[in-house]
């Protein structure tokens, strides 16, 4: 049934103008590329669509174009969020995992909020995995990292990444467990611009204080 479910998503997306399954990134398949184990999400790695690099930013810059080729990734109110991670296996390079769509069941009616479950671990036959960052997409344009996305309860790794259909990429460095502000950046060309901080007293709620360069 997982394969049929994936084929249905691809067919449904193709029926709308915003995505095409032909020539796109290979569609992730449940129980092969991602799944659940005792309630925790696993994902397979590395994702063949993303070239590993010793420069994590070089990996980050490849994520959005690849994810946006997936079914419903640009579907707005009818769209699908995808979640994955960036990690290393001790070879000096960073890799991206396959993206997972696991989350609340998609509805046939428009929804103003979307979500997917952050992966807990990666299955990679090359070696022991160390996760550095998680990433997730938003199926709208002009959709920045939300306040709930910045909330302390959702921070598992050193970096949190989010991007929208316009490939505006946001980065949160949460400084988990540290008495220093979290930092929110926006990717501008090949650099990161600091656009806000999350003060220690606001980490629980994810409230951001804007800053100017």
C-alpha positions as CSV (number, residue, x, y, z in Angstrom):
1,X,0.0,0.0,0.0
2,X,2.8,2.6,0.6
3,X,3.8,2.4,-3.1
4,X,0.2,2.8,-4.2
5,X,0.0,5.8,-1.8
6,X,3.1,7.4,-3.4
7,X,1.8,6.8,-6.9
8,X,-1.5,8.4,-6.0
9,X,0.3,11.5,-4.7
10,X,2.3,11.8,-7.9
11,X,-0.8,11.3,-10.1
12,X,-2.8,13.8,-8.0
13,X,0.0,16.4,-8.3
14,X,0.3,15.9,-12.0
15,X,-3.4,16.7,-12.4
16,X,-2.6,20.2,-11.1
17,X,-0.4,22.6,-12.9
18,X,2.1,23.2,-10.2
19,X,4.2,20.1,-10.4
20,X,5.2,17.4,-12.9
21,X,6.3,13.9,-12.0
22,X,8.1,13.4,-15.3
23,X,11.8,14.1,-15.1
24,X,11.5,15.2,-11.5
25,X,13.5,14.0,-8.5
26,X,12.7,10.3,-7.7
27,X,9.6,10.2,-5.6
28,X,10.4,8.9,-2.0
29,X,8.7,5.6,-1.3
30,X,7.4,4.7,2.1
31,X,9.2,1.7,3.8
32,X,12.1,2.1,1.4
33,X,13.1,5.7,1.7
34,X,11.4,6.7,4.9
35,X,9.1,5.2,7.6
36,X,8.2,4.8,11.2
37,X,9.8,2.6,13.8
38,X,8.3,2.6,17.3
39,X,6.8,6.0,16.6
40,X,10.1,7.6,15.4
41,X,10.7,8.7,11.8
42,X,13.6,7.2,9.9
43,X,14.9,8.3,6.5
44,X,17.3,6.8,4.1
45,X,20.5,8.5,3.0
46,X,22.2,9.8,1.1
47,X,19.7,11.3,-1.3
48,X,21.0,10.9,-4.8
49,X,19.6,14.2,-6.0
50,X,21.9,16.1,-3.6
51,X,25.7,16.1,-4.1
52,X,27.6,15.6,-0.8
53,X,30.1,18.4,0.1
54,X,32.6,19.4,2.8
55,X,30.8,22.8,2.7
56,X,27.4,22.4,4.4
57,X,26.1,25.5,2.6
58,X,26.8,23.8,-0.8
59,X,24.5,21.0,0.3
60,X,21.9,23.5,1.6
61,X,21.8,25.4,-1.7
62,X,20.7,22.2,-3.5
63,X,17.8,21.3,-1.3
64,X,15.0,23.6,-2.3
65,X,15.2,23.0,-6.1
66,X,15.2,19.2,-5.6
67,X,12.4,19.2,-3.0
68,X,10.2,21.5,-5.2
69,X,10.1,18.8,-7.9
70,X,8.3,16.4,-5.5
71,X,4.5,15.8,-5.5
72,X,2.5,18.6,-4.1
73,X,5.6,20.4,-2.8
74,X,4.3,23.6,-4.5
75,X,0.6,22.9,-3.8
76,X,-0.2,25.7,-1.4
77,X,-3.4,24.9,0.5
78,X,-3.5,21.5,-1.1
79,X,0.3,21.0,-0.7
80,X,2.7,18.7,1.1
81,X,5.5,19.5,3.5
82,X,8.7,17.4,3.3
83,X,11.1,16.9,6.2
84,X,14.7,15.6,6.1
85,X,18.1,16.0,7.7
86,X,21.7,16.9,6.8
87,X,24.4,14.6,8.4
88,X,27.9,13.2,8.1
89,X,29.3,9.8,8.4
90,X,32.8,10.7,9.4
91,X,34.2,11.1,5.9
92,X,34.5,14.9,6.0
93,X,31.4,15.6,3.9
94,X,27.8,16.5,4.6
95,X,25.0,14.5,2.9
96,X,21.2,15.1,2.7
97,X,18.7,12.4,3.6
98,X,15.7,11.5,1.5
99,X,12.8,13.8,2.3
100,X,9.8,12.3,4.2
101,X,6.2,13.4,3.8
102,X,5.1,11.7,7.1
103,X,2.8,13.9,9.1
104,X,-0.9,14.6,9.4
105,X,-3.0,13.0,6.7
106,X,-3.6,15.2,3.7
107,X,-7.2,16.3,3.3
108,X,-9.2,17.0,0.1
109,X,-10.1,20.4,1.5
110,X,-7.7,23.4,1.6
111,X,-5.6,23.8,4.7
112,X,-3.8,27.0,5.9
113,X,-1.2,25.1,7.9
114,X,1.0,22.1,6.9
115,X,3.5,20.0,8.9
116,X,5.7,17.0,8.6
117,X,7.5,15.0,11.3
118,X,11.2,15.7,11.9
119,X,13.3,12.6,11.3
120,X,14.9,10.9,14.3
121,X,17.5,8.9,12.6
122,X,19.1,8.0,9.2
123,X,19.7,4.7,7.6
124,X,23.0,4.9,5.7
125,X,25.1,1.8,5.1
126,X,28.3,3.9,4.8
127,X,28.8,4.3,8.6
128,X,27.6,5.9,11.8
129,X,25.5,9.0,11.3
130,X,25.9,12.3,13.0
131,X,22.9,14.6,12.3
132,X,23.8,18.3,12.0
133,X,20.6,19.9,10.8
134,X,17.0,19.3,9.9
135,X,15.2,20.8,6.9
136,X,11.5,21.2,5.9
137,X,9.6,22.8,3.1
138,X,6.6,25.1,3.0
139,X,4.2,24.7,0.0
140,X,3.7,28.4,-0.4
141,X,5.7,31.3,-1.7
142,X,6.7,34.1,0.7
143,X,6.4,31.7,3.7
144,X,9.1,32.3,6.3
145,X,10.0,30.1,9.2
146,X,7.1,30.3,11.6
147,X,7.1,31.0,15.3
148,X,6.1,27.4,16.1
149,X,9.0,26.2,13.9
150,X,11.3,28.3,16.1
151,X,9.9,27.1,19.4
152,X,12.3,25.3,21.7
153,X,10.3,22.0,21.7
154,X,11.0,21.6,18.0
155,X,14.8,22.0,18.2
156,X,16.7,18.7,18.0
157,X,19.8,19.6,16.1
158,X,22.4,22.4,15.8
159,X,20.7,23.9,12.7
160,X,17.1,24.2,11.5
161,X,16.4,25.0,7.9
162,X,13.2,26.0,6.1
163,X,12.4,27.1,2.6
164,X,9.3,28.0,0.5
165,X,8.4,27.6,-3.1
166,X,10.3,30.7,-4.1
167,X,13.4,29.0,-2.6
168,X,13.8,31.6,0.1
169,X,15.9,29.7,2.6
170,X,15.8,30.4,6.4
171,X,18.3,29.1,9.0
172,X,17.8,28.9,12.8
173,X,20.8,28.3,15.0
174,X,18.9,27.6,18.3
175,X,21.8,27.1,20.7
176,X,20.0,24.4,22.5
177,X,20.5,24.5,26.3
178,X,22.6,27.6,26.1
179,X,21.9,31.0,27.8
180,X,22.4,32.9,24.6
181,X,20.0,34.0,21.9
182,X,19.1,31.8,19.0
183,X,20.0,33.3,15.6
184,X,17.7,33.5,12.5
185,X,19.3,33.9,9.1
186,X,18.1,34.3,5.5
187,X,20.1,33.0,2.6
188,X,21.0,35.8,0.2
189,X,23.1,34.7,-2.7
190,X,26.0,32.9,-1.2
191,X,25.9,34.4,2.2
192,X,23.7,34.3,5.3
193,X,22.1,37.6,6.5
194,X,21.2,37.8,10.2
195,X,17.5,38.9,10.3
196,X,16.5,38.2,13.9
197,X,17.3,36.6,17.3
198,X,15.3,34.5,19.7
199,X,16.1,35.8,23.2
200,X,16.6,33.1,25.9
201,X,13.4,34.1,27.6
202,X,11.5,33.7,24.3
203,X,13.0,30.3,23.2
204,X,10.0,28.4,24.6
205,X,7.6,30.2,22.3
206,X,9.9,31.0,19.4
207,X,9.3,34.7,19.5
208,X,11.8,36.4,17.2
209,X,13.2,39.9,17.6
210,X,14.1,41.5,14.3
211,X,17.5,42.9,13.7
212,X,19.1,44.9,10.9
213,X,22.5,44.3,9.4
